[in-house]
């Protein structure tokens, strides 16, 4: 399955597509791999939020 296209309005259908995509990707992953991937994504997000916060100050 290819990465889902998210519409500009980001509605419930987009969320469904993303969840389905992630579910299919995680089928062949171990729980440790899923956790590591999730933590890596969260780390990137936290860095982005910190940068935005620093820009507003």
LOTORGU-914807 format. One record per residue (C-alpha): residue in three letters; residue number from 1; chain; x, y, z. Coordinates in steps of 0.001 Angstrom, whole numbers, plus 500000, padded with zeros to 6 digits. Example, Ala and Ser with C-alpha at 12.3 -4.5 7.8 and 13.67 -1.06 7.14 Angstrom:
2
   resn   resi   chain        x        y        z
    ALA      1       A   512300   495500   507800
    SER      2       A   513670   498940   507140
***
This chain:
57
   resn   resi   chain        x        y        z
    UNK      1       A   500000   500000   500000
    UNK      2       A   501318   503434   499084
    UNK      3       A   501398   506396   501440
    UNK      4       A   497928   507990   501593
    UNK      5       A   497214   511363   500048
    UNK      6       A   495837   513778   502637
    UNK      7       A   493351   516365   501427
    UNK      8       A   493663   520053   502235
    UNK      9       A   490538   519924   504401
    UNK     10       A   491904   516979   506501
    UNK     11       A   488655   515248   507351
    UNK     12       A   487588   511940   508914
    UNK     13       A   488259   510083   505673
    UNK     14       A   491890   511248   505741
    UNK     15       A   492277   509992   509297
    UNK     16       A   490807   506638   508261
    UNK     17       A   493290   506384   505376
    UNK     18       A   496233   507145   507654
    UNK     19       A   495122   504634   510275
    UNK     20       A   494633   501923   507647
    UNK     21       A   498052   502671   506143
    UNK     22       A   499767   502460   509533
    UNK     23       A   497907   499286   510444
    UNK     24       A   499049   497551   507266
    UNK     25       A   502636   498722   507776
    UNK     26       A   502709   497454   511354
    UNK     27       A   501472   493938   510523
    UNK     28       A   504992   492658   509827
    UNK     29       A   506732   494660   512557
    UNK     30       A   507584   493547   516071
    UNK     31       A   506203   495543   518987
    UNK     32       A   509707   496907   519666
    UNK     33       A   509990   498136   516062
    UNK     34       A   506596   499837   516270
    UNK     35       A   507547   501553   519531
    UNK     36       A   510910   502682   518146
    UNK     37       A   509246   504141   515040
    UNK     38       A   506610   505918   517116
    UNK     39       A   509234   507385   519443
    UNK     40       A   511313   508612   516490
    UNK     41       A   508267   510352   515041
    UNK     42       A   507395   511875   518400
    UNK     43       A   510954   513145   518797
    UNK     44       A   510759   514923   515424
    UNK     45       A   507422   516463   516390
    UNK     46       A   508742   517663   519746
    UNK     47       A   511714   519310   518013
    UNK     48       A   509377   521107   515610
    UNK     49       A   507211   522325   518493
    UNK     50       A   510255   523576   520406
    UNK     51       A   511451   525478   517328
    UNK     52       A   508046   527120   516896
    UNK     53       A   507958   528013   520562
    UNK     54       A   511412   529610   520322
    UNK     55       A   510348   531638   517283
    UNK     56       A   507330   533099   519109
    UNK     57       A   509376   534343   522062
***
